[in-house]
Amino acid sequence: MSKLIATYTMTVPPSVNSAYRAFKGRVIMSKPARLWYANAIPNLFIQKNHATITQDIFLSIKISPKTRVKQDIDNRNKCIFDALTKAGIIQDDSQVKKLLIEFDYTKKDFVSVEIYEYA
């Protein structure tokens, strides 16, 4: 297994389907998404104890949704990647070369992100 660089936690972001909306012919971020980012980015920044990661990485993400309602597992990635970037944890989401995502129903409204060196 690759070397673990860092672990972060956050609440579950909005689905990409609800994170953006059309407004006057443009696509804008929805209010729930803006609120989530406003909370998630400072929370991630507080957890940060390393320089911005610039190398290629492997992410292991566990998503614990609020409910067991049927949902697509890949609809949360964009917000998670963007928050990691905006908090200065990673330089750019193009560094993600390998991704493992799984639902974990042992908690509610919780995301765990483990960042590993990509090998």
SETOR-325868 format. One record per residue: residue number from 1; residue in one letter; x, y, z of N, C-alpha, C in turn. Coordinates in steps of 0.02 Angstrom, whole numbers. Layout:
REM SETOR-325868
NODE   nuza   marro      n_X      n_Y      n_Z     ca_X     ca_Y     ca_Z      c_X      c_Y      c_Z
NODE    NUM       A        X        Y        Z        X        Y        Z        X        Y        Z
...
***
This chain:
REM SETOR-325868
NODE   nuza   marro      n_X      n_Y      n_Z     ca_X     ca_Y     ca_Z      c_X      c_Y      c_Z
NODE      1       M       42      -59        0        0        0        0       44       62        0
NODE      2       S       19      114      -30       55      177      -32       58      210       36
NODE      3       K      105      256       44      114      291      107       58      342      119
NODE      4       L       28      340      179      -24      387      198        8      455      210
NODE      5       I      -18      507      179        6      575      188      -35      611      240
NODE      6       A     -102      607      235     -145      644      281     -216      616      278
NODE      7       T     -254      631      331     -325      612      335     -365      674      353
NODE      8       Y     -421      683      320     -465      740      333     -537      716      341
NODE      9       T     -575      755      378     -647      741      386     -686      804      371
NODE     10       M     -747      793      350     -793      849      334     -864      822      334
NODE     11       T     -913      866      329     -981      844      320     -992      825      247
NODE     12       V    -1046      791      233    -1061      768      165    -1079      830      123
NODE     13       P    -1046      839       66    -1062      896       23    -1126      884      -15
NODE     14       P    -1153      937      -44    -1212      927      -86    -1194      887     -148
NODE     15       S    -1243      854     -175    -1233      818     -238    -1217      868     -292
NODE     16       V    -1177      847     -340    -1161      892     -396    -1225      912     -432
NODE     17       N    -1277      870     -429    -1341      886     -460    -1375      946     -427
NODE     18       S    -1361      957     -363    -1393     1013     -328    -1344     1069     -311
NODE     19       A    -1281     1061     -328    -1230     1111     -311    -1230     1170     -359
NODE     20       Y    -1258     1160     -418    -1258     1214     -468    -1328     1221     -496
NODE     21       R    -1344     1282     -517    -1409     1294     -547    -1403     1348     -601
NODE     22       A    -1453     1349     -645    -1454     1399     -698    -1486     1463     -670
NODE     23       F    -1456     1520     -688    -1482     1585     -667    -1466     1636     -721
NODE     24       K    -1518     1662     -752    -1511     1713     -805    -1461     1692     -859
NODE     25       G    -1467     1630     -880    -1425     1606     -934    -1355     1585     -914
NODE     26       R    -1340     1586     -849    -1275     1566     -824    -1284     1508     -775
NODE     27       V    -1230     1474     -763    -1230     1421     -711    -1195     1450     -650
NODE     28       I    -1230     1448     -593    -1201     1474     -531    -1205     1421     -476
NODE     29       M    -1166     1432     -425    -1166     1386     -368    -1229     1399     -327
NODE     30       S    -1262     1345     -306    -1323     1350     -267    -1307     1374     -196
NODE     31       K    -1358     1398     -162    -1350     1421      -93    -1326     1364      -47
NODE     32       P    -1356     1303      -51    -1330     1249       -8    -1256     1234      -20
NODE     33       A    -1234     1238      -83    -1164     1226      -98    -1120     1281      -69
NODE     34       R    -1141     1344      -77    -1103     1400      -48    -1097     1393       27
NODE     35       L    -1150     1373       61    -1149     1364      133    -1103     1307      153
NODE     36       W    -1106     1252      115    -1063     1195      130     -990     1215      124
NODE     37       Y     -971     1248       69     -902     1270       60     -881     1319      115
NODE     38       A     -926     1364      135     -910     1413      187     -893     1379      253
NODE     39       N     -921     1320      265     -905     1282      326     -847     1233      316
NODE     40       A     -846     1200      259     -797     1147      246     -726     1174      239
NODE     41       I     -717     1227      203     -649     1252      189     -613     1274      253
NODE     42       P     -644     1315      296     -609     1332      359     -596     1271      403
NODE     43       N     -644     1224      404     -635     1162      443     -576     1122      418
NODE     44       L     -569     1116      352     -512     1080      324     -447     1116      338
NODE     45       F     -448     1182      332     -388     1222      345     -363     1212      417
NODE     46       I     -409     1207      464     -391     1196      534     -357     1128      542
NODE     47       Q     -380     1078      505     -352     1010      510     -284     1004      476
NODE     48       K     -268     1050      432     -208     1046      391     -145     1055      434
NODE     49       N      -98     1007      427      -35     1012      464       25      996      420
NODE     50       H       20     1013      357       73     1000      308       70     1052      253
NODE     51       A      123     1056      215      124     1100      157       76     1075      104
NODE     52       T       58     1118       58       14     1097        3       45     1039      -34
NODE     53       I        6      987      -45       30      928      -80       33      943     -155
NODE     54       T       91      931     -185      100      946     -256      111      883     -299
NODE     55       Q      120      826     -267      133      764     -303       68      730     -323
NODE     56       D       72      680     -366       14      640     -383       -8      600     -322
NODE     57       I      -75      592     -316     -102      560     -256     -156      509     -272
NODE     58       F     -168      468     -221     -223      419     -220     -268      440     -163
NODE     59       L     -333      449     -176     -381      466     -124     -425      407     -108
NODE     60       S     -435      396      -44     -483      347      -20     -536      386       18
NODE     61       I     -597      386       -8     -651      426       21     -707      381       46
NODE     62       K     -727      392      109     -785      358      137     -839      410      150
NODE     63       I     -897      398      120     -952      445      126    -1007      413      169
NODE     64       S    -1025      447      222    -1079      425      266    -1137      474      258
NODE     65       P    -1183      459      213    -1238      506      201    -1285      511      261
NODE     66       K    -1327      563      259    -1375      574      313    -1427      518      316
NODE     67       T    -1445      492      257    -1495      439      253    -1472      385      204
NODE     68       R    -1509      331      201    -1493      278      154    -1531      284       88
NODE     69       V    -1556      344       75    -1592      354       13    -1545      338      -46
NODE     70       K    -1574      310      -99    -1535      290     -157    -1501      351     -187
NODE     71       Q    -1435      345     -199    -1397      400     -228    -1336      374     -264
NODE     72       D    -1312      413     -311    -1252      395     -349    -1190      408     -307
NODE     73       I    -1145      361     -306    -1085      367     -265    -1036      421     -290
NODE     74       D    -1040      438     -353     -991      485     -382    -1015      558     -383
NODE     75       N    -1073      573     -356    -1100      641     -360    -1071      689     -308
NODE     76       R    -1028      666     -264    -1000      709     -212     -928      728     -225
NODE     77       N     -896      695     -272     -824      704     -283     -803      775     -299
NODE     78       K     -839      808     -344     -819      875     -366     -813      922     -306
NODE     79       C     -863      923     -264     -861      968     -206     -804      949     -158
NODE     80       I     -792      885     -148     -738      863     -104     -671      885     -133
NODE     81       F     -660      871     -198     -597      891     -231     -587      966     -227
NODE     82       D     -640     1004     -243     -635     1077     -242     -619     1103     -172
NODE     83       A     -649     1074     -121     -636     1097      -53     -564     1082      -33
NODE     84       L     -538     1024      -52     -468     1007      -37     -421     1057      -71
NODE     85       T     -439     1077     -131     -398     1125     -168     -403     1195     -137
NODE     86       K     -464     1218     -124     -474     1285      -97     -445     1293      -27
NODE     87       A     -440     1238       11     -410     1241       78     -334     1236       75
NODE     88       G     -306     1228       15     -234     1224        7     -204     1158       27
NODE     89       I     -245     1106       30     -221     1040       48     -186     1008      -12
NODE     90       I     -218     1013      -70     -187      990     -132     -184     1050     -179
NODE     91       Q     -138     1046     -226     -129     1102     -273     -184     1104     -325
NODE     92       D     -203     1045     -350     -253     1042     -403     -282      971     -404
NODE     93       D     -346      966     -421     -377      899     -421     -352      855     -478
NODE     94       S     -314      883     -524     -284      841     -576     -230      795     -548
NODE     95       Q     -208      808     -486     -158      765     -453     -187      698     -434
NODE     96       V     -253      693     -430     -285      630     -410     -279      581     -468
NODE     97       K     -238      529     -458     -226      479     -510     -261      414     -495
NODE     98       K     -283      406     -433     -319      345     -413     -370      366     -361
NODE     99       L     -429      335     -365     -483      355     -321     -523      293     -298
NODE    100       L     -534      289     -234     -577      237     -205     -631      272     -166
NODE    101       I     -694      259     -183     -750      290     -148     -796      234     -123
NODE    102       E     -818      241      -61     -866      193      -35     -914      226       12
NODE    103       F     -974      199       15    -1023      221       65    -1008      185      130
NODE    104       D    -1015      221      185    -1005      193      252    -1064      217      294
NODE    105       Y    -1107      170      312    -1168      190      347    -1162      186      423
NODE    106       T    -1100      184      449    -1090      181      521    -1097      249      554
NODE    107       K    -1093      303      515    -1101      371      540    -1152      407      497
NODE    108       K    -1167      468      513    -1213      508      473    -1183      576      458
NODE    109       D    -1190      598      397    -1166      663      374    -1092      672      388
NODE    110       F    -1052      625      364     -981      623      379     -942      598      319
NODE    111       V     -887      631      303     -843      609      249     -772      604      278
NODE    112       S     -739      549      262     -669      540      280     -629      534      216
NODE    113       V     -575      573      212     -533      572      152     -462      555      174
NODE    114       E     -436      500      149     -367      482      161     -328      497       98
NODE    115       I     -272      532      106     -229      550       49     -165      510       53
NODE    116       Y     -152      473       -1      -92      430       -4      -48      453      -62
NODE    117       E       17      438      -56       61      446     -113       38      400     -168
NODE    118       Y       39      423     -229       21      380     -285       83      342     -307
NODE    119       A       76      276     -310      133      234     -330      117      197     -394
***
